[in-house]
Amino acid sequence: MRSKHRLRWAAVPIGVAVAIILAGCTQEQLQGWLPGDPETTNHTSRIIGLWVTSWIVLLIVGLVTWALILWAAVVYRRRKGQTGLPVQLRYNLPVEIFYTIVPLILVLGFFAFTARDQAAIEEPIADPDVKIEVFGKRWAWDFNYVTDDAYYSGVQADYLPNGQLDTDNLPVLVLPVNQTVEIKIESRDVIHSFWVVDFLYKKDMIPGKSNYMYFEPTKEGTYAGKCAELCGEYHANMLFTVEVVSQDEYDAYIASLKAGDFAPYGGEGQIGADFNVNQNLPGNGSSIEEDMR
């Protein structure tokens, strides 16, 4: 009779696992409820794979852990009529080795796969098709199309009369599909973070330091972007839009910038570090240390 009860309790986590596996049949579930899809950039499939695999491993660990807890609670529970403390077990060497070695293997495995994928994502592109410089500023964005000698200077998102954010007039970053892109990321004032949500990757913008992102957008569409680092009162309004378009549409957009169609927000040339708030940072020729030389 006792063995039947044990089998019944053991069947609970197995049933839960089977139910979860059978339920995971939609695309949203298959990619771990991450936004976008595997075809958004050349990196998103890799990121989704790392995320989903990690959760599967952690789910298995969780199920095994809960099964052992329930098994111990049921098998070693106090029976009717029993008094006093149960038998105390100590220094079980096989068990201690197990719960030391297995977590170590899991941590090393997670580290190895994460390091592998991060190295691939961060690998610089030797000769990118498009170079773009992005400045984060409280609370908007400036985009320099370095390769094409054009710029767009955005303004902070404003509110509509109904109290909703006006998302139709956000700063726009236009990228050509299936072209390699290098984005140089900088800040004009405080720490920000450049995040295109569906690209599944973000990079901090540090005053006085340049960071880089390398990728290839592989699916045309409009994607939401935002600052992912709390940067002040209007951090929530620091939004932008990324439009991935065909090469012809990209060329037409650059031509319209240079023609002054977006004046005074965009035009020919570059909008550089002259508008940075922190003018005393090392390397810009105006720091205290450089003035004393």
C-alpha positions in Angstrom: 0.0 0.0 0.0 2.8 2.4 0.9 4.5 1.9 -2.5 1.3 2.9 -4.3 1.2 6.1 -2.3 4.8 6.8 -3.3 4.1 6.2 -6.9 1.1 8.5 -6.8 3.2 11.4 -5.4 5.9 10.7 -7.9 3.4 11.0 -10.7 2.5 14.6 -9.8 5.7 16.4 -11.0 5.8 14.1 -14.0 2.2 15.1 -14.9 3.0 18.7 -14.5 6.1 18.4 -16.7 4.1 16.6 -19.5 1.3 19.3 -19.3 3.8 22.1 -19.7 5.5 20.4 -22.6 2.2 19.7 -24.4 1.1 23.3 -23.8 4.3 24.8 -25.3 3.2 24.6 -28.9 2.7 28.3 -29.9 5.5 30.4 -31.3 5.3 32.7 -28.3 5.8 29.8 -25.9 8.5 28.2 -28.1 10.6 31.3 -27.8 10.1 31.7 -24.1 7.7 34.6 -24.3 10.4 36.9 -25.7 9.3 39.7 -28.0 10.0 39.6 -31.7 11.0 36.4 -33.5 14.1 34.5 -34.5 14.4 36.3 -37.8 14.6 39.9 -36.6 18.4 40.1 -36.7 21.2 37.7 -37.2 21.6 37.4 -33.4 18.0 37.0 -32.2 17.8 33.2 -32.9 21.0 32.7 -30.9 19.6 34.7 -28.0 16.3 32.9 -28.0 18.0 29.6 -28.1 20.2 30.5 -25.0 17.1 31.8 -23.1 14.8 28.8 -23.8 17.5 26.2 -23.2 18.4 27.8 -19.9 14.7 27.8 -18.8 14.3 24.2 -19.8 17.3 23.1 -17.7 16.1 25.2 -14.8 12.6 23.8 -15.1 14.0 20.2 -14.9 16.1 21.2 -11.9 13.0 22.7 -10.2 10.9 19.7 -10.9 13.5 17.3 -9.5 13.9 19.5 -6.5 10.2 19.7 -5.8 9.8 16.0 -6.3 12.5 15.2 -3.8 11.0 17.6 -1.3 7.6 16.1 -1.7 9.0 12.6 -1.5 10.8 13.3 1.7 7.8 15.0 3.2 5.5 12.1 2.4 7.8 9.1 3.1 9.3 10.5 6.3 6.2 12.2 7.7 5.2 11.4 11.3 2.7 8.5 11.4 -0.2 8.2 13.7 0.9 7.1 17.1 4.6 8.0 16.6 6.2 10.2 19.2 9.6 11.9 19.6 12.0 12.9 16.9 12.5 10.8 13.8 15.8 9.1 13.0 18.5 11.8 12.4 20.7 11.3 9.3 24.0 13.0 9.0 27.1 13.0 6.9 25.7 11.2 3.8 28.7 11.5 1.6 27.1 10.5 -1.7 24.3 13.0 -1.3 26.7 15.8 -0.3 28.9 15.1 -3.3 25.8 15.1 -5.5 24.4 18.5 -4.4 27.9 20.0 -4.7 29.0 18.6 -8.1 25.7 18.9 -9.9 25.2 22.7 -9.2 28.8 23.3 -10.1 28.3 21.6 -13.5 25.1 23.6 -14.1 26.9 26.9 -13.3 29.9 26.1 -15.5 27.5 25.0 -18.3 25.5 28.2 -18.2 28.7 30.2 -18.1 30.2 28.4 -21.1 27.2 28.8 -23.3 26.6 32.4 -22.3 30.2 33.3 -22.9 30.1 31.6 -26.3 27.0 33.4 -27.5 28.1 36.8 -26.0 31.5 36.5 -27.8 29.7 35.8 -31.1 27.3 38.8 -30.6 30.1 41.2 -29.6 32.4 40.1 -32.4 33.3 43.3 -34.4 32.4 43.5 -38.0 35.5 44.4 -39.9 33.9 46.4 -42.7 30.2 47.1 -41.9 27.9 48.3 -44.7 26.5 51.0 -42.5 28.1 53.0 -39.6 25.8 54.9 -37.2 26.6 57.0 -34.2 23.9 57.2 -31.5 23.9 59.9 -28.8 21.6 59.4 -25.8 20.5 62.6 -24.2 18.0 63.6 -21.6 15.5 62.6 -22.9 15.8 61.9 -26.6 18.2 60.6 -29.2 20.6 61.9 -31.9 21.5 59.6 -34.9 24.5 60.2 -37.1 24.5 58.3 -40.3 28.3 58.3 -40.5 28.6 56.3 -43.7 26.2 58.6 -45.5 27.1 61.9 -43.8 23.6 62.7 -42.6 22.0 63.2 -39.2 18.7 63.3 -37.3 18.3 65.0 -33.9 15.3 63.8 -32.0 13.2 65.4 -29.3 11.6 64.0 -26.2 8.3 62.2 -26.6 5.3 64.5 -25.8 1.8 63.9 -24.6 -1.5 64.1 -26.6 -4.5 66.0 -25.2 -5.9 62.7 -23.9 -2.8 62.2 -21.7 -1.3 59.4 -23.9 2.3 59.6 -25.3 2.5 60.8 -28.9 4.3 57.8 -30.5 3.8 59.1 -34.0 6.5 61.8 -33.6 9.3 59.8 -31.9 12.9 60.0 -33.1 13.4 57.4 -35.9 16.4 55.3 -36.7 16.3 53.9 -40.2 18.3 50.8 -41.1 18.7 48.8 -44.4 17.6 45.2 -44.3 20.3 42.5 -44.8 23.1 45.0 -44.4 25.7 44.7 -41.6 25.5 47.6 -39.1 27.9 49.1 -36.6 26.4 51.4 -34.0 28.7 53.5 -31.9 26.9 54.3 -28.7 27.6 57.4 -26.6 25.9 59.6 -24.0 25.7 63.4 -23.9 25.0 63.7 -20.1 24.2 60.7 -17.8 24.1 56.9 -18.1 21.5 55.7 -20.6 21.0 52.4 -22.3 20.3 51.8 -26.0 17.6 49.1 -26.3 15.7 48.0 -29.4 13.2 45.6 -27.7 12.7 43.1 -30.5 16.5 42.9 -31.1 16.8 41.3 -27.7 20.0 43.1 -26.9 20.9 46.4 -25.2 24.0 48.3 -24.5 24.8 50.9 -21.9 25.7 54.5 -22.9 28.4 55.8 -20.5 29.5 59.4 -20.5 33.1 59.7 -21.8 33.1 56.1 -23.2 32.1 54.7 -26.5 30.4 51.3 -26.7 29.6 49.4 -29.9 26.9 47.1 -31.3 27.3 44.9 -34.4 24.4 43.1 -36.1 22.5 42.6 -39.3 18.8 43.3 -39.4 17.2 40.5 -41.4 13.5 41.4 -41.3 11.8 44.6 -42.5 9.4 46.2 -40.0 9.0 48.9 -37.3 10.5 48.2 -33.9 10.1 50.0 -30.6 13.2 51.4 -28.9 13.7 52.9 -25.5 16.2 53.8 -22.8 16.7 50.9 -20.4 18.6 52.7 -17.7 16.8 55.0 -15.2 18.1 58.4 -16.2 15.9 61.0 -14.6 12.5 62.5 -14.4 11.4 61.8 -18.0 13.1 58.5 -18.5 9.8 56.9 -19.5 9.6 59.4 -22.4 13.0 58.6 -23.8 11.6 56.5 -26.7 12.5 56.0 -30.3 11.5 53.9 -33.3 13.6 51.7 -35.6 12.5 51.2 -39.1 14.2 48.4 -41.1 13.5 49.0 -44.7 14.8 48.0 -48.2 18.0 49.4 -49.5 16.1 51.7 -51.9 13.9 53.1 -49.1 17.0 53.6 -47.0 18.8 55.5 -49.8 15.6 57.6 -50.3 15.5 58.5 -46.6 19.1 59.5 -46.6 18.5 61.7 -49.6 15.5 63.3 -48.0 17.6 64.1 -44.9 20.3 65.8 -47.0 17.7 67.7 -49.0 16.4 69.3 -45.8 13.0 67.6 -45.7 13.3 66.9 -42.0 14.7 70.4 -41.1 15.4 71.6 -38.4 15.7 68.0 -37.0 17.8 66.4 -39.7 20.2 67.4 -42.5 23.5 66.8 -44.1 26.6 66.4 -42.0 27.1 65.2 -38.4 25.9 66.4 -35.1 28.8 65.7 -32.8 30.0 66.0 -29.2 29.7 69.8 -29.1 26.3 69.4 -27.5 27.5 67.2 -24.7 26.6 68.5 -21.3 29.7 67.1 -19.7 32.4 69.2 -21.3 35.1 68.4 -18.7 35.4 64.7 -19.5 38.9 63.3 -20.2 39.7 63.1 -23.9 37.7 66.1 -25.2 40.4 68.7 -24.6 38.7 70.6 -21.8 39.2 68.5 -18.7 40.9 70.0 -15.7 43.9 67.7 -16.1 44.4 68.7 -19.7 44.0 72.4 -18.9 46.8 72.2 -16.3 49.3 70.7 -18.8 
